[in-house]
Every structure is written in structure tokens, then in C-alpha cells.
Amino acid sequence: MITDLKMPGLSGIELLKQMRSQYPGTVVIILTAFGTVETAVQAMKAGAYDYLTKPVDSEEMSLVVGRALEHLRLVRECSYYGLASTASTALRTSSGIQKSCCRSWKPLPGLRTPTPRC
């Protein structure tokens, strides 16, 4: 989900907190024209995946959204292999999750399961 920090009726931080409590797996990217270190820290502590200041460069936005999608894919992959705790406690970076997932992965006896891409 991509949201603005300042909106009428509900701030982006409040929306972020509501989304994370109701849908914990949601990846939230916050945009703002009023960026400060304080609001960036507040957003990241509340669980934002990233925090971008406007005007946002389209290439930067594309990279951030791509990393967020890769993060979700790796979390799902770890969950598929029964490594949900690894996925939730791994580093925020996709490579950190991938490395943690691959170190912990063990094939299940008698089942044909695809090997995670490491």
C-alpha cells in the first residue's frame, strides 16, 4: 500500500498502524512533501516498509515497489516451507530474509517440494 503522510481525517501514520494491526503482512510505503527525520523515524517504528519524500523520482519509486514485492515473495516462500518465524524475524532486506530462509530450509521426507531459490 502506498499512502501519503498528511491526509484529511487520518494521517498516514494512523492508517499505517491500523493496517498493520488488521493486516500484519501489509507492506506500507509512505510518501510526504513534509519529510522530517522525526516523521521518518516514527513511520519506520510503526512498521512502514519505506518512507519517500516528494517529489518522488519515478525510478526510485519503481525500485522501492520492486523491493517491497520481492520482500513479500520471500516472506511467502519462507512461510510455505514452514519458516514463518524466520520470515518474520529476518532482516528487513530481501536478501536477509532469503539467506535466513535458505539456511533453515530442510526437505520434508517423502515429499517432493521445490528447493527455495538461494
C-alpha positions as CSV (number, residue, x, y, z in Angstrom):
1,M,0.0,0.0,0.0
2,I,1.3,3.5,-0.8
3,T,-0.1,6.3,1.2
4,D,0.6,10.0,1.9
5,L,1.6,11.2,5.3
6,K,-0.8,14.1,5.5
7,M,-4.4,13.4,4.6
8,P,-7.7,14.8,5.7
9,G,-9.2,13.0,8.6
10,L,-6.5,10.4,9.1
11,S,-2.7,10.7,9.0
12,G,-0.6,8.2,7.1
13,I,0.9,7.0,10.4
14,E,-2.5,6.3,11.8
15,L,-3.5,4.5,8.6
16,L,-0.2,2.5,8.8
17,K,-0.9,1.5,12.4
18,Q,-4.5,0.4,11.5
19,M,-3.3,-1.6,8.5
20,R,-0.5,-3.3,10.4
21,S,-2.9,-4.3,13.3
22,Q,-5.6,-5.6,11.0
23,Y,-3.4,-7.0,8.1
24,P,0.1,-7.6,9.6
25,G,1.5,-8.7,6.3
26,T,0.7,-5.5,4.5
27,V,3.7,-3.6,3.1
28,V,3.2,0.1,3.5
29,I,5.2,2.8,1.7
30,I,4.7,6.4,3.0
31,L,5.1,9.5,0.8
32,T,5.3,13.0,2.1
33,A,6.1,16.5,1.0
34,F,6.8,17.4,4.6
35,G,9.6,15.0,5.4
36,T,11.5,15.3,8.6
37,V,13.8,12.9,10.4
38,E,11.2,12.7,13.2
39,T,8.3,11.6,11.0
40,A,10.6,9.2,9.1
41,V,11.6,7.5,12.4
42,Q,8.0,7.5,13.5
43,A,6.9,5.8,10.3
44,M,9.6,3.2,10.4
45,K,8.9,2.4,14.0
46,A,5.2,2.0,13.2
47,G,6.2,-0.6,10.5
48,A,6.5,1.3,7.3
49,Y,8.5,-0.6,4.7
50,D,9.9,2.7,3.3
51,Y,9.5,6.4,3.5
52,L,9.9,8.7,0.5
53,T,9.8,12.4,0.2
54,K,8.0,14.2,-2.7
55,P,8.6,14.9,-5.4
56,V,9.3,11.2,-5.9
57,D,11.5,10.2,-8.8
58,S,9.7,7.5,-10.8
59,E,12.8,5.3,-11.0
60,E,13.2,5.5,-7.2
61,M,9.5,4.6,-6.7
62,S,9.9,1.7,-9.1
63,L,12.9,0.4,-7.2
64,V,11.1,0.7,-3.8
65,V,8.0,-1.0,-5.0
66,G,10.1,-3.8,-6.7
67,R,12.0,-4.4,-3.4
68,A,8.7,-4.5,-1.5
69,L,7.2,-7.1,-3.9
70,E,10.4,-9.2,-3.6
71,H,10.2,-8.9,0.2
72,L,6.6,-10.2,0.1
73,R,7.6,-13.0,-2.3
74,L,10.4,-14.2,0.1
75,V,8.2,-14.0,3.2
76,R,5.6,-16.1,1.4
77,E,8.3,-18.6,0.3
78,C,9.6,-18.9,3.8
79,S,6.0,-19.4,5.1
80,Y,5.4,-22.0,2.5
81,Y,8.4,-24.0,3.8
82,G,7.2,-23.7,7.4
83,L,9.6,-21.0,8.3
84,A,7.2,-18.2,9.2
85,S,9.2,-17.3,12.3
86,T,12.3,-17.0,10.2
87,A,10.4,-14.7,7.8
88,S,9.1,-12.5,10.5
89,T,12.3,-12.1,12.4
90,A,14.7,-11.9,9.5
91,L,16.4,-8.7,8.4
92,R,14.1,-6.2,6.7
93,T,16.1,-6.6,3.5
94,S,15.0,-9.2,1.0
95,S,18.5,-10.7,0.9
96,G,18.4,-11.1,4.7
97,I,15.2,-13.0,4.5
98,Q,16.3,-15.1,1.6
99,K,19.6,-16.1,3.4
100,S,17.8,-16.9,6.7
101,C,15.2,-18.9,4.9
102,C,17.7,-20.9,2.9
103,R,19.9,-21.7,5.9
104,S,16.9,-23.1,7.8
105,W,15.3,-25.0,4.9
106,K,15.2,-28.8,5.0
107,P,13.4,-31.0,2.6
108,L,10.5,-33.0,4.1
109,P,11.0,-36.7,3.9
110,G,8.8,-38.4,1.2
111,L,7.5,-35.1,-0.2
112,R,8.6,-33.5,-3.4
113,T,8.9,-29.8,-2.6
114,P,10.7,-27.3,-4.7
115,T,14.0,-26.1,-3.3
116,P,14.0,-22.4,-2.4
117,R,15.9,-20.2,-4.7
118,C,19.0,-19.1,-2.8
